Protein backbone atom coordinates (compact mmCIF):
# COMPACT_ATOMS: atom_id res chain seq x y z
CA UNK A 1 0.00 0.00 0.00
CA UNK A 2 1.44 3.37 -1.06
CA UNK A 3 1.55 5.93 1.70
CA UNK A 4 0.30 9.37 0.68
CA UNK A 5 2.99 12.01 1.06
CA UNK A 6 2.25 14.58 3.79
CA UNK A 7 3.56 17.49 1.72
CA UNK A 8 3.28 18.85 -1.80
CA UNK A 9 6.75 19.50 -3.15
CA UNK A 10 8.35 21.69 -5.77
CA UNK A 11 8.66 18.72 -8.12
CA UNK A 12 5.08 17.49 -7.60
CA UNK A 13 3.74 20.99 -8.22
CA UNK A 14 5.86 21.23 -11.37
CA UNK A 15 4.31 18.00 -12.60
CA UNK A 16 0.82 19.42 -11.98
CA UNK A 17 1.68 22.65 -13.79
CA UNK A 18 3.14 20.82 -16.77
CA UNK A 19 0.08 18.57 -16.92
CA UNK A 20 -2.06 21.68 -17.36
CA UNK A 21 -0.01 22.56 -20.42
CA UNK A 22 2.64 25.06 -19.35
CA UNK A 23 5.84 24.65 -21.35
CA UNK A 24 9.42 26.01 -21.39
CA UNK A 25 9.52 29.56 -22.68
CA UNK A 26 6.01 30.45 -21.53
CA UNK A 27 5.18 33.72 -19.82
CA UNK A 28 2.67 33.00 -17.07
CA UNK A 29 0.78 35.40 -14.82
CA UNK A 30 -0.13 33.55 -11.64
CA UNK A 31 -2.98 34.21 -9.19
CA UNK A 32 -3.08 31.82 -6.25
CA UNK A 33 -4.87 31.18 -2.98
CA UNK A 34 -2.02 29.43 -1.21
CA UNK A 35 -4.21 28.05 1.57
CA UNK A 36 -5.95 25.84 -1.00
CA UNK A 37 -2.79 24.33 -2.53
CA UNK A 38 -2.04 22.05 0.45
CA UNK A 39 0.87 21.62 2.79
CA UNK A 40 4.07 22.66 1.05
CA UNK A 41 7.71 22.02 1.77
CA UNK A 42 9.22 25.54 1.62
CA UNK A 43 5.83 27.27 1.50
CA UNK A 44 4.98 29.62 -1.40
CA UNK A 45 8.56 29.41 -2.69
CA UNK A 46 7.80 25.81 -3.66
CA UNK A 47 5.12 27.02 -6.08
CA UNK A 48 7.37 29.77 -7.43
CA UNK A 49 10.16 27.27 -7.96
CA UNK A 50 7.80 24.84 -9.66
CA UNK A 51 6.64 27.54 -12.05
CA UNK A 52 10.21 28.57 -12.85
CA UNK A 53 11.14 24.94 -13.44
CA UNK A 54 8.19 24.53 -15.81
CA UNK A 55 8.82 27.66 -17.88
CA UNK A 56 12.59 27.76 -17.61
CA UNK A 57 13.93 31.05 -16.30
CA UNK A 58 17.28 31.61 -17.96
CA UNK A 59 18.56 32.02 -21.51
CA UNK A 60 15.58 31.62 -23.86
CA UNK A 61 13.44 30.55 -20.93
CA UNK A 62 10.14 31.84 -19.68
CA UNK A 63 8.90 34.35 -17.14
CA UNK A 64 6.42 34.31 -14.27
CA UNK A 65 4.42 37.39 -13.32
CA UNK A 66 2.14 38.46 -10.48
CA UNK A 67 -0.15 41.44 -10.06
CA UNK A 68 1.08 43.30 -6.99
CA UNK A 69 -0.74 46.65 -6.76
CA UNK A 70 0.58 48.26 -3.52
CA UNK A 71 -0.53 48.31 0.08
CA UNK A 72 -1.19 52.05 0.28
CA UNK A 73 -4.63 52.06 1.95
CA UNK A 74 -5.14 55.83 1.93
CA UNK A 75 -8.20 55.94 -0.33
CA UNK A 76 -10.51 57.14 2.44
CA UNK A 77 -8.40 60.28 2.79
CA UNK A 78 -9.08 61.39 -0.79
CA UNK A 79 -11.44 64.31 -1.30
CA UNK A 80 -14.00 64.48 -4.11
CA UNK A 81 -11.28 65.67 -6.50
CA UNK A 82 -9.02 62.74 -5.65
CA UNK A 83 -6.57 64.83 -3.62
CA UNK A 84 -5.04 64.13 -0.21
CA UNK A 85 -5.61 66.92 2.34
CA UNK A 86 -2.48 68.88 3.23
CA UNK A 87 -2.61 67.74 6.86
CA UNK A 88 -2.19 64.11 5.78
CA UNK A 89 0.30 64.39 2.95
CA UNK A 90 3.41 63.95 5.08
CA UNK A 91 2.00 60.75 6.60
CA UNK A 92 1.27 58.81 3.40
CA UNK A 93 4.34 56.70 2.49
CA UNK A 94 5.38 57.23 -1.15
CA UNK A 95 5.36 54.43 -3.69
CA UNK A 96 8.77 52.83 -4.20
CA UNK A 97 8.71 49.89 -6.65
CA UNK A 98 11.63 48.21 -4.88
CA UNK A 99 10.22 48.48 -1.37
CA UNK A 100 6.46 49.12 -1.23
CA UNK A 101 4.53 46.02 -0.21
CA UNK A 102 2.09 44.27 -2.51
CA UNK A 103 -1.58 44.78 -1.71
CA UNK A 104 -2.61 42.27 0.95
CA UNK A 105 -5.87 41.60 -0.91
CA UNK A 106 -3.80 39.88 -3.62
CA UNK A 107 -2.68 37.11 -1.25
CA UNK A 108 0.78 36.22 -0.06
CA UNK A 109 2.14 34.82 -3.32
CA UNK A 110 2.31 38.24 -4.98
CA UNK A 111 4.60 39.55 -2.24
CA UNK A 112 6.72 36.39 -2.38
CA UNK A 113 7.19 36.90 -6.12
CA UNK A 114 7.92 40.62 -5.67
CA UNK A 115 10.72 39.79 -3.22
CA UNK A 116 12.05 36.69 -5.02
CA UNK A 117 15.73 36.95 -6.05
CA UNK A 118 15.99 38.67 -9.42
CA UNK A 119 12.42 39.94 -9.36
CA UNK A 120 11.60 43.25 -11.03
CA UNK A 121 8.50 45.38 -10.50
CA UNK A 122 6.84 47.87 -12.82
CA UNK A 123 6.49 51.52 -11.85
CA UNK A 124 2.73 52.14 -11.95
CA UNK A 125 1.62 51.83 -8.30
CA UNK A 126 -1.94 50.54 -8.59
CA UNK A 127 -1.34 48.47 -11.72
CA UNK A 128 2.15 47.27 -10.77
CA UNK A 129 3.32 43.81 -11.77
CA UNK A 130 6.31 41.83 -10.52
CA UNK A 131 8.15 39.46 -12.83
CA UNK A 132 10.89 36.85 -12.50
CA UNK A 133 12.67 35.19 -15.39
CA UNK A 134 14.14 35.72 -18.81
CA UNK A 135 11.90 38.64 -19.91
CA UNK A 136 11.22 40.24 -16.55
CA UNK A 137 12.83 43.53 -17.57
CA UNK A 138 10.81 43.76 -20.79
CA UNK A 139 7.53 43.06 -19.02
CA UNK A 140 8.09 45.64 -16.28
CA UNK A 141 9.90 48.50 -18.06
CA UNK A 142 8.28 51.86 -18.85
CA UNK A 143 4.87 51.12 -17.34
CA UNK A 144 2.65 54.16 -18.11
CA UNK A 145 1.45 56.01 -15.02
CA UNK A 146 -1.89 56.89 -16.60
CA UNK A 147 -4.16 54.10 -17.81
CA UNK A 148 -1.77 51.49 -16.47
CA UNK A 149 -3.91 48.54 -17.57
CA UNK A 150 -3.86 49.63 -21.21
CA UNK A 151 -1.36 49.96 -24.01
CA UNK A 152 2.32 49.35 -23.15
CA UNK A 153 1.37 47.87 -19.79
CA UNK A 154 2.68 44.51 -18.55
CA UNK A 155 -0.80 43.13 -19.31
CA UNK A 156 -0.62 44.31 -22.92
CA UNK A 157 2.82 42.75 -23.20
CA UNK A 158 1.54 39.47 -21.78
CA UNK A 159 -1.02 39.42 -24.60
CA UNK A 160 1.60 40.36 -27.20
CA UNK A 161 3.90 37.58 -25.95
CA UNK A 162 1.11 34.98 -26.25
CA UNK A 163 1.43 34.45 -22.51
CA UNK A 164 -0.88 32.54 -20.21
CA UNK A 165 -2.83 33.21 -17.02
CA UNK A 166 -2.86 30.53 -14.32
CA UNK A 167 -5.44 30.62 -11.54
CA UNK A 168 -4.54 28.30 -8.66
CA UNK A 169 -7.38 28.19 -6.18
CA UNK A 170 -7.98 31.89 -6.75
CA UNK A 171 -11.52 33.17 -7.42
CA UNK A 172 -12.04 33.61 -11.16
CA UNK A 173 -13.23 37.18 -10.66
CA UNK A 174 -9.68 38.11 -9.59
CA UNK A 175 -8.19 37.62 -13.08
CA UNK A 176 -6.45 40.99 -13.40
CA UNK A 177 -5.86 40.62 -17.14
CA UNK A 178 -9.55 41.38 -17.73
CA UNK A 179 -8.92 44.98 -16.67
CA UNK A 180 -6.91 45.18 -19.90
CA UNK A 181 -9.99 43.98 -21.78
CA UNK A 182 -12.01 46.71 -20.04
CA UNK A 183 -9.50 49.27 -21.30
CA UNK A 184 -9.71 47.97 -24.87
CA UNK A 185 -13.49 47.52 -25.08
CA UNK A 186 -15.25 50.20 -27.14
CA UNK A 187 -18.18 50.95 -24.87
CA UNK A 188 -19.59 54.30 -23.72
CA UNK A 189 -19.74 55.57 -20.18
CA UNK A 190 -16.61 53.97 -18.77
CA UNK A 191 -15.94 55.04 -15.22
CA UNK A 192 -12.73 57.04 -14.81
CA UNK A 193 -10.81 57.54 -11.59
CA UNK A 194 -8.39 60.40 -10.88
CA UNK A 195 -6.40 60.40 -7.66
CA UNK A 196 -3.14 61.68 -6.25
CA UNK A 197 -0.24 59.30 -5.75
CA UNK A 198 3.00 60.02 -3.86
CA UNK A 199 6.15 58.72 -5.58
CA UNK A 200 9.53 58.22 -3.96
CA UNK A 201 12.24 60.13 -5.86
CA UNK A 202 15.88 60.96 -5.07
CA UNK A 203 14.72 64.50 -4.26
CA UNK A 204 11.97 63.33 -1.92
CA UNK A 205 8.27 62.62 -2.31
CA UNK A 206 6.65 63.86 -5.52
CA UNK A 207 2.84 63.91 -5.77
CA UNK A 208 1.21 63.26 -9.12
CA UNK A 209 -2.40 62.98 -10.25
CA UNK A 210 -2.99 59.58 -11.91
CA UNK A 211 -5.90 58.85 -14.25
CA UNK A 212 -7.23 55.41 -15.13
CA UNK A 213 -10.41 53.51 -15.80
CA UNK A 214 -12.08 52.42 -12.58
CA UNK A 215 -11.03 48.98 -11.35
CA UNK A 216 -12.69 48.81 -7.93
CA UNK A 217 -16.15 48.76 -9.54
CA UNK A 218 -17.39 47.41 -12.89
CA UNK A 219 -16.18 49.53 -15.77
CA UNK A 220 -19.74 50.60 -16.65
CA UNK A 221 -22.98 50.57 -14.65
CA UNK A 222 -25.21 47.53 -14.98
CA UNK A 223 -22.55 44.82 -14.73
CA UNK A 224 -22.37 42.50 -11.72
CA UNK A 225 -19.53 43.17 -9.28
CA UNK A 226 -18.04 39.73 -9.98
CA UNK A 227 -18.69 39.66 -13.72
CA UNK A 228 -15.08 38.68 -14.44
CA UNK A 229 -15.98 35.20 -13.12
CA UNK A 230 -18.87 35.01 -15.58
CA UNK A 231 -16.56 35.91 -18.46
CA UNK A 232 -14.03 33.23 -17.48
CA UNK A 233 -16.69 30.55 -16.94
CA UNK A 234 -18.25 31.26 -20.35
CA UNK A 235 -14.81 31.14 -21.94
CA UNK A 236 -14.16 27.74 -20.37
CA UNK A 237 -17.64 26.49 -21.27
CA UNK A 238 -16.83 27.25 -24.91
CA UNK A 239 -14.06 24.66 -24.73
CA UNK A 240 -11.23 27.13 -24.36
CA UNK A 241 -8.68 26.96 -21.57
CA UNK A 242 -7.79 24.06 -19.31
CA UNK A 243 -8.95 22.95 -15.87
CA UNK A 244 -6.99 20.74 -13.49
CA UNK A 245 -5.35 20.63 -10.09
CA UNK A 246 -2.18 22.22 -8.74
CA UNK A 247 -1.59 20.49 -5.45
CA UNK A 248 -5.03 20.32 -3.87
CA UNK A 249 -6.25 23.52 -5.51
CA UNK A 250 -8.53 23.69 -8.55
CA UNK A 251 -6.63 25.40 -11.35
CA UNK A 252 -7.49 27.12 -14.60
CA UNK A 253 -5.04 27.94 -17.40
CA UNK A 254 -6.02 30.30 -20.24
CA UNK A 255 -4.26 31.95 -23.15
CA UNK A 256 -3.93 35.68 -22.45
CA UNK A 257 -4.64 36.87 -25.98
CA UNK A 258 -7.61 34.53 -26.45
CA UNK A 259 -9.39 35.45 -23.23
CA UNK A 260 -8.73 39.15 -23.75
CA UNK A 261 -10.33 39.01 -27.19
CA UNK A 262 -13.24 37.02 -25.76
CA UNK A 263 -13.73 39.49 -22.89
CA UNK A 264 -13.60 42.52 -25.19
CA UNK A 265 -16.34 41.00 -27.34
CA UNK A 266 -18.37 40.08 -24.25
CA UNK A 267 -18.15 43.64 -22.94
CA UNK A 268 -18.99 45.24 -26.28
CA UNK A 269 -22.11 43.10 -26.59
CA UNK A 270 -23.36 43.86 -23.08
CA UNK A 271 -21.94 47.26 -22.31
CA UNK A 272 -23.68 49.35 -24.95
Secondary structure as UniProt FT lines:
FT   HELIX           10..20
FT   TURN            24..25
FT   STRAND          27..32
FT   HELIX           34..36
FT   TURN            41..43
FT   HELIX           44..55
FT   TURN            59..60
FT   STRAND          63..67
FT   HELIX           75..77
FT   TURN            80..81
FT   HELIX           86..89
FT   TURN            90..91
FT   TURN            97..99
FT   HELIX           104..106
FT   HELIX           108..114
FT   TURN            117..118
FT   STRAND          120..121
FT   TURN            125..127
FT   STRAND          129..133
FT   TURN            134..135
FT   HELIX           136..140
FT   TURN            141..142
FT   TURN            148..149
FT   TURN            151..152
FT   HELIX           154..160
FT   TURN            161..162
FT   STRAND          164..168
FT   HELIX           172..174
FT   HELIX           177..184
FT   STRAND          192..201
FT   TURN            202..203
FT   STRAND          204..213
FT   TURN            221..222
FT   TURN            225..226
FT   HELIX           227..237
FT   TURN            238..239
FT   STRAND          242..246
FT   TURN            247..248
FT   STRAND          249..255
FT   HELIX           256..270
//
